[in-house]
């Protein structure tokens, strides 16, 4: 499947089959995709713990109740806790030297690249160390890793949904044994879709011209309708929500999963 179609078909799947386990190998593929994602300085601050409901302690499963959109957490066979370890920044010198050695940073001979890292980049980043550990660019690059993991999950036939953890999130990380200096990014439910991949259709989005600009702010990026038509043919854009049978589908899933109103999010 081409990337365009994969992006178009990738929806937040909130309704999954609670009775169908997810293979560990498929979660591994998600983690492999996240691991090779780009990250500034190659420091790789992204971390994750996959909790498999069928093999973890019941106390941990019970502690997940009360999170934001708790019914999604309750029905998903696997929950991934994505978090950031800011102390990974401490290894930036070694990471930068590895980039120079691999020919991925700068030009010149290997010796010249290594010298440039030691003489220029290492002192520069050392002065910025406290700032680089704060929320900011690392979260952005971790997002790239999570996005790649999500696309990998779709290719494997899985459905996922990224959620905020709410006030219980840090406590669950502590229960999982994650060091206290780490920051929870989000949780991701994973399972085999119960709902159709369209999940009701393409969700509403702000106008293209309101979001993207060319050369200067306020100058909308020109949107070619020919490109839109091509991407529509390729499957990136699908029918807008709500699809005609969405209410019936929601009613069926509510009954099948015993979700009580007002659990509509």
VOTOR-124672 format. One line per 8 residues: their letters; for each residue x, y, z of N, C-alpha, C. Coordinates in Angstrom, 3 decimals. Each point is the difference from the previous one (the first is absolute). Example, Ala and Ser with C-alpha at 12.3 -4.5 7.8 and 13.67 -1.06 7.14 Angstrom:
2
AS> 13.190 -5.690 7.800 -0.890 1.190 0.000 0.900 1.200 0.000  -0.350 1.050 -0.720 0.820 1.190 0.060 -0.770 1.090 0.730
end
This chain:
265
XXXXXXXX> 0.848 -1.197 0.000 -0.848 1.197 0.000 0.882 1.245 0.000  -0.292 0.973 -0.852 0.785 1.211 -0.065 -0.229 0.856 1.237  0.993 0.859 0.299 -0.079 0.841 1.189 -1.216 0.907 -0.034  -0.341 0.518 -1.198 -1.150 0.904 -0.080 -1.269 -0.690 0.482  -0.195 -1.228 -0.470 -1.195 -0.733 0.394 0.066 -0.360 1.474  1.190 -0.333 0.485 0.146 -0.342 1.416 -0.366 1.181 0.876  0.447 1.190 -0.376 -0.333 1.191 0.785 -1.496 0.268 -0.062  -0.559 -0.130 -1.191 -1.424 0.269 -0.145 -0.867 -0.960 0.778
XXXXXXXX> 0.424 -1.254 0.069 -0.798 -1.008 0.685 0.289 -0.068 1.484  1.079 0.633 0.442 0.320 -0.084 1.411 -0.909 0.924 0.789  -0.855 -0.563 0.789 -0.914 0.747 0.845 0.271 -0.382 1.450  -0.413 0.874 0.895 -0.012 -0.377 1.413 -1.116 -1.015 0.182  0.389 -1.231 0.276 -0.972 -1.074 0.203 -0.238 -0.137 1.499  -1.186 0.397 0.419 -0.317 -0.018 1.430 -0.658 -1.303 0.431  -0.611 -0.681 -0.939 -0.720 -1.235 0.312 0.803 -1.190 -0.525  0.523 -0.812 0.914 0.800 -1.163 -0.381 -0.605 -1.252 0.636
XXXXXXXX> 0.466 -1.145 -0.464 -0.508 -1.279 0.493 0.710 -0.376 1.303  -0.685 0.077 1.127 0.668 -0.299 1.279 0.369 -1.465 0.145  -0.630 -0.857 -0.790 0.215 -1.431 0.125 1.140 -0.521 -0.875  0.554 0.848 -0.865 1.034 -0.467 -0.925 1.358 0.560 0.414  0.909 -0.844 0.488 1.318 0.480 0.435 0.820 0.543 -1.172  0.911 0.888 0.330 0.934 0.539 -0.988 1.339 -0.707 0.171  0.541 -0.480 -1.101 1.273 -0.716 0.049 1.136 0.924 0.426  0.880 -0.509 0.835 1.146 0.792 0.455 0.872 0.417 -1.174
XXXXXXXX> 0.061 -0.850 -1.025 0.820 0.339 -1.162 -0.493 1.271 -0.693  -1.310 0.226 0.019 -0.535 1.198 -0.653 0.300 1.256 0.817  -0.019 -0.127 1.314 0.413 1.137 0.822 1.485 0.271 -0.201  0.775 -1.069 -0.174 1.426 0.180 -0.283 0.203 0.807 -1.282  -0.787 -0.297 -1.022 0.125 0.744 -1.253 -0.285 1.484 0.238  -1.003 0.303 0.811 -0.290 1.389 0.333 1.204 0.653 0.671  0.606 -0.719 0.944 1.158 0.545 0.704 1.211 0.136 -0.922  0.155 -0.943 -0.920 1.105 0.103 -0.965 -0.153 1.264 -0.848
XXXXXXXX> -1.237 0.278 -0.410 -0.257 1.196 -0.808 0.287 1.271 0.800  -0.357 -0.007 1.279 0.256 1.163 0.847 1.492 0.194 0.236  0.710 -1.109 0.136 1.437 0.060 0.320 0.819 0.654 -1.102  -0.382 -0.222 -1.263 0.810 0.534 -1.099 -0.467 1.381 -0.448  -0.968 0.581 0.699 -0.467 1.338 -0.361 1.089 1.034 0.277  -0.054 1.089 -0.730 0.975 1.081 0.177 -0.145 0.629 1.388  1.135 0.365 0.588 -0.003 0.692 1.289 1.208 0.918 0.038  -0.198 1.220 0.497 1.098 0.963 0.002 1.201 -0.600 0.754
XXXXXXXX> 1.190 0.218 -0.552 1.206 -0.480 0.643 0.088 -1.503 0.144  -0.972 -0.706 -0.539 -0.052 -1.458 0.091 -0.023 -0.485 1.450  -0.550 0.833 0.916 0.030 -0.369 1.418 -1.135 -0.955 0.382  -1.059 -0.050 -0.780 -1.078 -0.973 0.182 -0.576 0.016 1.422  -0.778 1.011 0.291 -0.617 0.107 1.323 -1.287 -0.807 0.126  -0.525 -0.496 -1.128 -1.285 -0.703 0.027 0.140 -1.379 0.628  -0.925 -0.312 0.895 -0.056 -1.299 0.675 -1.453 -0.470 0.015  -0.220 -1.280 0.236 -1.373 -0.506 0.070 -0.055 -1.290 0.802
XXXXXXXX> -1.144 -0.225 0.605 -0.307 -1.272 0.652 -1.332 -0.480 -0.563  -0.013 -1.214 -0.512 -1.235 -0.599 -0.499 -0.580 -0.889 1.090  -1.216 0.307 0.404 -0.683 -0.782 1.030 -1.001 -0.929 -0.687  0.225 -1.299 0.125 -0.905 -1.001 -0.557 -0.965 -0.431 1.097  -1.271 0.260 -0.203 -0.991 -0.265 1.037 -0.049 -1.473 0.402  0.287 -0.901 -0.964 -0.156 -1.423 0.296 1.173 -0.590 0.771  1.034 0.806 0.232 1.161 -0.549 0.695 0.533 0.888 1.117  -0.608 1.172 0.205 0.484 0.893 1.049 -0.780 -0.220 1.286
XXXXXXXX> 0.430 0.645 1.053 -0.652 -0.150 1.295 -1.363 0.686 0.000  -0.950 -0.630 0.672 -1.355 0.541 0.040 -0.025 1.380 0.665  0.855 0.210 1.007 0.021 1.300 0.682 0.326 1.127 -0.969  0.884 -0.288 -0.953 0.352 1.022 -0.982 -1.176 0.274 -0.914  -0.670 -1.045 -0.450 -1.166 0.179 -0.863 -1.074 0.801 0.719  -0.235 -0.315 1.261 -1.003 0.724 0.775 0.368 1.468 0.163  1.291 0.290 0.100 0.439 1.380 0.200 -0.222 0.856 -1.233  -0.212 -0.640 -1.149 -0.219 0.757 -1.232 -1.397 0.601 -0.055
XXXXXXXX> -0.918 -0.537 0.800 -1.347 0.557 0.044 0.056 1.436 0.492  -0.804 0.844 -0.574 -0.043 1.389 0.417 0.856 0.914 -0.844  0.748 -0.579 -0.945 0.745 0.852 -0.921 -0.976 0.675 -0.960  0.495 1.010 -0.688 -0.835 0.666 -0.986 -0.473 -1.030 -1.027  -1.287 0.085 -0.354 -0.614 -0.963 -0.913 0.312 -1.425 0.470  -0.383 -0.281 1.241 0.356 -1.258 0.628 -0.506 -1.227 -0.716  -1.138 0.108 -0.715 -0.522 -1.190 -0.671 0.920 -0.473 -1.120  0.704 0.923 -0.635 0.948 -0.415 -1.045 1.155 -0.789 0.608
XXXXXXXX> 0.469 0.456 1.147 1.071 -0.695 0.693 -0.485 -1.364 0.475  -1.248 -0.067 0.417 -0.535 -1.238 0.561 -0.125 -1.097 -1.052  -0.332 0.349 -1.237 -0.249 -1.043 -1.004 1.238 -0.366 -0.798  1.034 0.822 0.006 1.171 -0.256 -0.842 0.856 -1.126 0.573  0.406 -0.981 -0.813 0.868 -1.081 0.484 1.397 0.482 0.392  0.477 1.063 -0.680 1.344 0.520 0.272 -0.070 1.515 0.176  0.730 0.481 0.977 0.121 1.441 0.206 1.481 0.338 0.021  0.393 0.925 -0.860 1.392 0.436 -0.046 0.114 1.330 0.741
XXXXXXXX> 0.920 0.041 0.934 0.314 1.242 0.708 1.264 0.585 -0.628  -0.186 1.071 -0.740 1.127 0.690 -0.624 0.490 1.085 0.949  1.286 -0.028 0.288 0.550 1.020 0.897 1.371 0.444 -0.485  0.480 1.065 0.584 1.246 0.636 -0.422 0.986 -0.030 1.162  1.218 -0.418 -0.293 1.059 -0.001 1.006 0.969 1.145 -0.293  -0.126 1.130 0.699 0.865 1.148 -0.304 1.473 -0.272 0.276  0.305 -0.969 0.853 1.401 -0.295 0.295 0.723 -0.617 -1.184  -0.751 -0.412 -1.033 0.651 -0.501 -1.213 0.858 1.083 -0.641
XXXXXXXX> -0.326 1.249 0.292 0.768 1.121 -0.542 1.443 -0.040 0.506  0.216 -0.620 1.160 1.358 -0.087 0.532 0.930 -0.771 -0.923  -0.564 -0.822 -0.867 0.818 -0.770 -0.925 0.190 0.656 -1.350  -0.270 1.304 -0.080 0.031 0.661 -1.297 1.398 0.022 -0.613  1.051 0.111 0.826 1.354 0.021 -0.557 0.288 -1.290 -0.758  -0.270 -1.127 0.637 0.219 -1.286 -0.656 -0.871 -0.137 -1.233  -1.250 0.479 0.088 -0.905 -0.106 -1.138 0.480 0.842 -1.175  0.478 1.197 0.281 0.494 0.863 -1.066 1.252 -0.582 -0.653
XXXXXXXX> 0.863 -0.588 0.816 1.208 -0.607 -0.552 -0.342 -1.192 -0.884  -1.027 -0.752 0.376 -0.433 -1.114 -0.833 -0.529 0.505 -1.336  -0.731 1.125 0.020 -0.500 0.577 -1.252 1.152 0.432 -0.895  1.014 0.636 0.609 1.157 0.437 -0.785 0.729 -1.200 -0.586  0.151 -1.044 0.796 0.703 -1.193 -0.463 -0.753 -0.683 -1.139  -1.324 0.081 0.053 -0.825 -0.645 -1.026 -0.132 0.840 -1.263  0.567 1.189 0.009 -0.103 0.864 -1.170 -1.336 0.690 -0.123  -0.733 0.075 1.114 -1.327 0.620 -0.006 0.006 1.408 0.552
XXXXXXXX> 1.188 0.509 0.319 0.088 1.333 0.607 1.219 0.711 -0.552  -0.232 1.044 -0.786 1.104 0.781 -0.530 0.690 -0.667 -1.184  1.069 0.657 -0.454 0.765 -0.496 -1.142 1.468 -0.117 0.402  0.834 -0.422 -0.951 1.418 -0.165 0.275 0.322 -1.431 0.366  1.237 -0.224 0.417 0.420 -1.330 0.405 -0.615 -0.357 1.348  0.101 -1.276 0.360 -0.539 -0.435 1.287 0.689 0.744 1.140  1.310 0.194 -0.105 0.731 0.714 1.040 -0.455 1.455 0.101  -0.233 0.621 -1.154 -0.446 1.398 0.007 -1.400 0.127 0.588
XXXXXXXX> -0.876 -0.942 -0.346 -1.356 0.055 0.550 0.017 -0.202 1.510  0.806 -0.937 0.468 0.096 -0.262 1.435 0.554 1.207 0.733  1.001 0.627 -0.570 0.588 1.187 0.628 -1.013 1.135 0.075  -0.786 0.164 -1.048 -1.013 1.066 0.001 -1.033 -0.232 1.092  -0.403 -1.248 0.186 -0.960 -0.305 1.060 0.588 0.332 1.358  1.221 -0.456 0.249 0.632 0.225 1.300 0.287 1.475 0.261  0.391 0.724 -1.052 0.410 1.394 0.184 -1.155 0.994 -0.014  -1.066 -0.345 -0.737 -1.082 0.977 -0.190 -1.302 -0.452 0.647
XXXXXXXX> -0.482 -1.178 -0.391 -1.330 -0.412 0.437 -0.052 -0.404 1.470  1.004 -0.751 0.460 -0.035 -0.469 1.386 -0.035 1.169 0.988  0.876 1.016 -0.131 -0.098 1.145 0.923 -1.320 0.754 -0.125  -0.511 0.118 -1.236 -1.256 0.718 -0.216 -1.150 -0.707 0.704  -0.122 -1.300 -0.226 -1.096 -0.743 0.608 0.159 -0.115 1.510  1.243 -0.016 0.491 0.220 -0.077 1.447 -0.588 1.212 0.700  0.144 1.169 -0.602 -0.565 1.223 0.579 -1.524 -0.011 -0.036  -0.573 -0.716 -0.969 -1.455 -0.029 -0.158 -0.656 -1.179 0.708
XXXXXXXX> 0.789 -0.814 0.673 -0.507 -1.242 0.573 -1.262 0.181 0.842  -0.036 0.945 0.951 -1.230 0.144 0.807 -1.218 0.353 -0.853  0.211 0.817 -1.023 -1.114 0.408 -0.863 -0.478 -1.181 -0.841  0.933 -0.785 -0.502 -0.356 -1.118 -0.865 -0.759 -1.095 0.744  0.101 -0.013 1.324 -0.738 -0.984 0.786 -1.424 0.444 0.301  -0.282 1.265 -0.237 -1.334 0.522 0.258 -0.952 -0.373 -1.134  -1.326 0.072 0.245 -0.964 -0.291 -1.068 0.240 0.879 -1.221  -0.066 -0.593 -1.168 0.225 0.758 -1.226 0.308 -0.895 -1.172
XXXXXXXX> 1.218 0.142 -0.544 0.347 -0.678 -1.239 -0.023 -1.522 0.150  0.328 -0.511 1.185 -0.015 -1.457 0.167 -1.412 -0.552 -0.158  -0.995 0.740 0.526 -1.375 -0.449 -0.166 -0.395 -0.064 -1.471  0.474 0.967 -0.773 -0.301 0.009 -1.432 0.572 -1.240 -0.671  1.261 -0.303 0.293 0.631 -1.152 -0.640 -0.567 -1.315 0.513  -0.402 -0.042 1.260 -0.678 -1.201 0.496 -1.313 -0.213 -0.744  -0.664 1.098 -0.343 -1.236 -0.099 -0.768 0.218 -0.660 -1.343  1.170 0.256 -0.612 0.299 -0.664 -1.274 0.088 -1.514 0.192
XXXXXXXX> 0.612 -0.414 1.088 0.116 -1.420 0.269 -1.353 -0.652 0.227  -0.863 0.675 0.763 -1.333 -0.540 0.263 -0.811 -0.061 -1.290  0.152 1.012 -0.858 -0.711 -0.001 -1.278 0.434 -1.171 -0.868  1.308 -0.281 -0.030 0.476 -1.130 -0.798 -0.517 -1.324 0.573  -0.051 -0.105 1.321 -0.535 -1.197 0.624 -1.475 -0.185 -0.347  -0.729 1.103 -0.068 -1.428 -0.056 -0.307 -0.232 -0.461 -1.430  0.791 0.516 -0.931 -0.128 -0.438 -1.388 0.368 -1.477 -0.140  1.018 -0.428 0.747 0.377 -1.414 -0.033 -1.147 -0.862 0.516
XXXXXXXX> -0.666 0.451 1.050 -1.126 -0.748 0.559 -1.105 -0.158 -1.027  -0.292 1.062 -0.727 -1.035 -0.073 -1.020 0.358 -1.027 -1.071  1.264 0.024 -0.422 0.439 -0.942 -1.028 -0.147 -1.449 0.472  0.017 -0.207 1.311 -0.125 -1.341 0.562 -1.444 -0.382 0.295  -0.922 0.872 -0.381 -1.410 -0.298 0.215 -0.516 0.359 1.375  0.760 0.786 0.742 -0.405 0.389 1.348 -0.681 1.361 -0.012  -0.772 0.264 1.039 -0.591 1.302 0.211 0.572 0.604 1.268  0.276 1.294 -0.035 0.562 0.669 1.167 -0.686 1.326 0.234
XXXXXXXX> 0.131 0.494 1.218 -0.502 1.328 0.331 0.900 0.590 1.072  0.485 1.203 -0.242 0.859 0.688 0.969 -0.865 0.840 0.939  0.278 -0.127 1.289 -0.832 0.634 1.015 0.854 0.713 1.034  -0.582 1.037 0.579 0.593 0.585 1.191 -0.271 -0.905 1.186  0.931 -0.060 0.927 -0.129 -0.930 1.120 -0.740 0.597 1.183  -0.141 1.329 0.023 -0.670 0.616 1.130 0.858 -0.011 1.248  -0.576 0.349 1.139 0.781 0.112 1.242 0.591 -1.312 0.488  -0.530 -1.137 -0.449 0.518 -1.290 0.462 1.238 -0.444 -0.761
XXXXXXXX> 0.321 0.670 -1.079 1.108 -0.431 -0.834 1.319 -0.135 0.730  0.473 1.050 0.675 1.287 -0.108 0.704 0.018 -1.106 1.042  -1.132 -0.213 0.676 -0.062 -1.060 1.007 0.152 -1.373 -0.633  -0.596 -0.176 -1.194 0.137 -1.284 -0.686 1.445 -0.212 -0.444  0.666 1.066 -0.486 1.409 -0.121 -0.357 0.822 -0.443 1.208  -0.304 0.585 1.139 0.705 -0.389 1.218 -0.250 -1.472 0.318  -1.231 -0.431 -0.169 -0.340 -1.397 0.248 0.737 -0.928 -0.962  0.256 0.491 -1.196 0.737 -0.778 -0.991 1.503 0.013 0.249
XXXXXXXX> 0.437 0.790 0.960 1.413 0.049 0.342 0.806 0.993 -0.798  -0.674 0.910 -0.714 0.707 0.997 -0.801 0.628 1.043 0.924  1.255 0.362 -0.205 0.643 1.009 0.846 -0.793 1.300 0.043  0.019 0.656 1.143 -0.862 1.168 0.235 0.359 1.202 -0.857  1.231 0.055 -0.529 0.379 1.163 -0.802 -0.565 -0.071 -1.418  -0.550 -1.143 -0.389 -0.540 -0.152 -1.349 -1.368 0.661 -0.127  -0.349 0.386 -1.229 -1.263 0.694 -0.252 -0.917 -0.857 -0.861  -1.215 -0.183 0.462 -0.986 -0.727 -0.787 -0.429 0.860 -1.180
XXXXXXXX> 0.009 -0.588 -1.192 -0.430 0.710 -1.197 -1.475 -0.268 -0.277  -0.351 -1.256 -0.151 -1.390 -0.394 -0.230 -0.109 -1.509 0.134  -1.226 -0.488 -0.009 -0.211 -1.441 -0.047 -0.682 -0.323 -1.320  0.242 -1.201 -0.468 -0.540 -0.419 -1.296 -0.647 -1.366 0.159  -1.291 -0.055 -0.262 -0.692 -1.283 0.027 0.232 -0.712 -1.326  0.169 -1.325 0.075 0.289 -0.792 -1.194 -0.852 -1.267 0.019  -0.587 -0.319 -1.128 -0.782 -1.221 -0.125 -0.430 -0.204 -1.436  -0.736 -1.069 -0.231 -0.548 -0.237 -1.329 -1.323 0.746 -0.123
XXXXXXXX> -0.178 0.755 -1.075 -1.183 0.858 -0.117 -1.319 -0.769 0.058  -0.921 0.543 0.754 -1.374 -0.488 -0.029 -0.812 0.847 -0.982  0.301 1.273 -0.060 -0.681 0.883 -0.941 0.684 -0.056 -1.357  -0.701 0.478 -1.025 0.559 0.056 -1.340 1.166 0.971 -0.012  0.984 -0.257 -0.888 1.198 0.835 -0.027 -0.315 1.468 -0.235  -1.139 0.291 -0.672 -0.359 1.405 -0.244 -0.392 0.718 1.290  -0.407 -0.769 1.015 -0.350 0.564 1.315 -0.953 1.181 -0.121  -0.979 -0.154 -0.879 -0.992 1.053 -0.161 0.290 0.997 -1.086
XXXXXXXX> 1.212 -0.072 -0.585 0.343 0.927 -1.074 1.095 0.976 0.398  0.425 0.789 -0.964 1.048 0.991 0.233 -0.470 1.058 0.994  0.736 0.156 1.070 -0.387 0.959 1.033 0.171 1.431 -0.508  -0.798 0.922 0.503 0.096 1.393 -0.469 1.348 0.612 0.348  0.518 0.786 -0.912 1.271 0.683 0.180 -0.144 1.471 -0.381  0.866 0.842 0.552 0.013 1.416 -0.363 0.425 0.155 -1.460  -0.399 1.094 -0.627 0.376 0.217 -1.400 1.515 0.005 -0.193  0.454 -0.571 -1.112 1.422 -0.094 -0.325 0.673 1.367 0.075
XXXXXXXX> -0.650 1.012 -0.580 0.598 1.329 -0.053 0.126 0.692 1.340  -0.762 -0.455 0.994 0.117 0.576 1.345 1.202 -0.565 0.754  0.522 -1.107 -0.462 1.042 -0.701 0.741 1.394 0.200 -0.578  0.084 0.135 -1.320 1.303 -0.026 -0.652 0.187 1.242 -0.865  1.229 0.534 0.049 0.295 1.272 -0.657 1.234 -0.142 -0.885  0.196 0.965 -0.883 1.164 -0.001 -0.877 0.716 1.339 0.113  1.268 -0.057 0.255 0.893 1.161 0.085 -0.260 0.896 1.199  -1.252 0.335 0.275 -0.329 0.877 1.114 -1.295 -0.444 0.659
XXXXXXXX> -0.119 0.320 1.296 -1.251 -0.260 0.694 -1.115 0.809 -0.652  -1.145 -0.630 -0.129 -1.142 0.673 -0.600 -0.130 -0.216 -1.483  1.020 -0.608 -0.598 -0.055 -0.316 -1.432 -0.278 -1.500 -0.122  -1.256 -0.383 -0.231 -0.339 -1.424 -0.016 0.816 -0.767 -1.032  0.427 -1.195 0.395 0.704 -0.849 -0.949 -0.971 -0.379 -1.112  0.407 0.185 -1.270 -0.914 -0.303 -1.106 -0.342 -1.483 -0.032  -1.281 -0.292 -0.018 -0.445 -1.395 0.009 -0.475 -0.387 -1.392  0.739 -0.908 -0.617 -0.353 -0.455 -1.338 -1.128 -1.018 0.082
XXXXXXXX> -1.088 0.253 -0.680 -1.106 -0.945 -0.012 0.385 -1.283 -0.748  0.957 0.124 -0.935 0.473 -1.190 -0.700 0.689 -0.958 0.972  0.754 0.561 0.945 0.655 -0.826 1.012 -1.042 -0.643 0.904  -1.015 0.787 0.386 -1.068 -0.535 0.840 -0.700 -1.155 -0.697  -0.286 0.168 -1.293 -0.657 -1.073 -0.756 0.875 -1.247 -0.073  1.312 0.199 -0.208 0.919 -1.140 -0.074 0.026 -0.747 1.330  0.095 0.745 1.104 0.053 -0.632 1.315 -1.317 -0.678 0.344  -1.080 0.547 -0.491 -1.302 -0.638 0.218 -0.063 -1.332 -0.732
XXXXXXXX> 0.486 -0.014 -1.234 0.042 -1.260 -0.756 0.897 -1.019 0.676  1.094 0.479 0.618 0.959 -0.902 0.638 -0.457 -0.463 1.380  -1.101 0.558 0.495 -0.534 -0.464 1.268 0.415 0.777 1.224  0.745 1.113 -0.163 0.355 0.782 1.177 -1.231 0.693 0.577  -0.881 0.495 -0.870 -1.229 0.649 0.441 -1.168 -0.950 -0.230  -0.798 -0.170 0.999 -1.149 -0.889 -0.090 -1.276 0.773 0.281  -1.121 -0.691 -0.031 -1.288 0.659 0.160 -0.097 0.702 1.355  -0.532 1.217 0.021 -0.087 0.745 1.256 -1.009 -0.610 0.968
XXXXXXXX> 0.311 0.162 1.279 -0.912 -0.471 1.051 -1.181 0.968 0.136  -1.123 -0.530 0.485 -0.245 -1.399 0.370 -0.518 -0.809 -1.194  0.440 -1.247 -0.098 -0.519 -0.877 -1.027 -1.436 -0.402 0.340  -0.800 -0.374 -0.990 -1.431 -0.241 0.219 -0.315 -1.029 1.085  0.855 -1.027 0.131 -0.318 -1.061 0.961 0.748 0.138 1.325  0.604 1.177 0.244 0.824 0.146 1.192 -0.810 -0.137 1.292  -1.171 0.579 0.066 -0.800 -0.097 1.223 -0.363 -1.443 0.310  -0.331 -0.763 -1.037 -0.316 -1.413 0.217 1.238 -0.772 0.463
XXXXXXXX> 1.140 0.335 -0.570 1.239 -0.662 0.405 0.318 0.310 1.456  -0.145 1.262 0.406 0.267 0.386 1.388 -0.948 -0.708 0.960  -1.257 -0.082 -0.382 -0.985 -0.669 0.857 0.356 -1.481 0.178  0.425 -0.642 -1.072 0.393 -1.403 0.075 1.194 -0.185 0.925  1.027 0.859 -0.160 1.213 -0.155 0.803 -0.250 0.337 1.468  -0.877 0.961 0.235 -0.333 0.328 1.386 -0.616 -1.200 0.706  -0.898 -0.684 -0.698 -0.651 -1.170 0.582 0.976 -1.165 0.124  0.813 -0.228 -1.028 0.927 -1.128 0.005 1.054 0.131 1.093
XXXXXXXX> 0.432 1.217 0.255 1.062 0.223 0.978 -0.532 0.420 1.366  -1.326 0.123 0.100 -0.622 0.386 1.264 0.544 1.340 0.501  0.064 0.961 -0.916 0.446 1.348 0.354 -1.237 0.818 0.373  0.025 0.554 1.175 -1.160 0.736 0.477 0.163 1.487 -0.292  -1.086 0.648 -0.481 0.064 1.444 -0.192 0.344 0.674 1.326  0.664 1.165 -0.026 0.302 0.817 -1.178 1.347 -0.303 -0.623  0.427 -1.254 -0.032 1.304 -0.331 -0.573 -0.009 0.101 -1.501  -0.015 1.227 -0.509 -0.101 0.198 -1.452 1.302 0.538 -0.580
X> 0.985 0.264 0.835 1.236 0.577 -0.518 0.911 -1.089 -0.551
end
